[in-house]
Amino acid sequence: MSETKPTVIVRRVKKVQGGGHHGGAWKVAYADFVTAMMAFFLVMWLLASTSKPERAAISDYFRNPSPLSGTSSTPAPGMAGPGGASTSMIKLGGATDISRGTSNDPFDNRQESVPEAVRERLAEKQRLETLKQDLQQAISKSQALEPFKDQLLLDITPEGLRIQIVDEQNRPMFNLGSAQLMPYTQKILLELSHFINQVPNHISITGHTDITAYSTRIGYSNWELSADRANAARRALLEGGMEEAKVARVVGLSSSVLFDKANPQNPINRRISIVVMTRDAEAAAQGQDAGLPAPAAAPAGPAPAHP
């Protein structure tokens, strides 16, 4: 019996040369991305939370961060003198030396260089914005004013804060063709008088009508009617406690300045406009140069009727 030889099976396995791990290149790229995003959001936050002068001061500070003396047009005082980095904390607006209690903030220097008239105008604008917000809140909360919120229009104009009381189809401010205030219009004006007294600004009161002529009296037109209505509003404000000297101007414009020009008979054209005036508008109303301080306005008498 012949001897059986074992069969040898050779299995060839293709060996794939592994590259191992792919290294940390992706981690570096990801870290760069995260850093860039963090820097982006930091810049966006600075843009949103700082004013233009503050951003300019920050830019000035970082334009020359070297600890060596430099020639920066806006020096940042430090150990190495003008143009070098500051030795103290960074405050919005530039470098400061808090330990000495004195400010070297470039923003402070800018503030000092701003003319007094400009600062007064900025403060005045802020007062009018605050008054507008207070009025809007009062209208939404007041039981006396809330039913008439659709008839009270507030906006800021170049002359100041304008408060317009407009007619509605079924809720006019005055009796038809007369200057007799409706009871609810009287309430509105009484409420407004308290808010107008909160600011030192003078006011102007203007009466407007639509194009419909109601009067049958000879020589009495919408010019006289609008002026009489403006004076009726003035008297109601005084009854509410507004200071008499705050009135700088009372005029009637008839239908010459329509709110809705497309529909001259729209009830909204019949309105009383009360403007809490800016300093420049006060000066213009009193026939003075806008750069000069305006004296206290004399009580307004009846507005002259226009021909």
C-alpha angles and dihedrals in degrees: 000000000000119000114248114228117219114251113241113216116200115200116196114207118193105228114217112213103231119216091209114221119348095243128243099288092114090053091055091049091048092049090051090051093050091047091050091049091049090051090048094052091045090055091047090051091051091049091051098044103042135065125238094260090049092051090050090052092050089050090051091051096052094040090081110024094155117124088221126089113276142175100243113157088224104044121209105211114229143137092296096049132243116004094022130111120280121253093215139062122297114247124189103274099037143294122344136182102221096174092066093046092233126114122230089174110144087213090060089053090051090051090054091050093053109102116250091238091057092050090050091052092050091050090047092051090051091051091052092047090051091048090051091052091047091051093048091051092046092051091053094047104034117095089207096052105030095080089055099045091115089058095051114080120185127190141147114245132176087265095052140265108347119205113189123191107197135189123249125206095256098023113056121179094224138030111271111286094352141094093235109126119229113238093249091049088054089053092051092052093046090055093046093052091067093055095045089056090059093076129051094229123117121236138222123210122205129185122210133186135186121248095270113108111214103170122093093187113115112248093011111110138158088281091065092039094053091047092049091050091051090053091047088056090048091054091049091052090051090050087054091058103265113151111257094222091062091076110095101166140010118188141162119218101179108204095325093109108042121190091207106034092176091061110031091183095054109127089231088072088069102079149130116234119202115187121194093212131225120232091259092049091050091052092048091049090053093047096248137129110274090230094060124081112257118233122228111289119246118237110280117244127202112313114247115252114244118230 
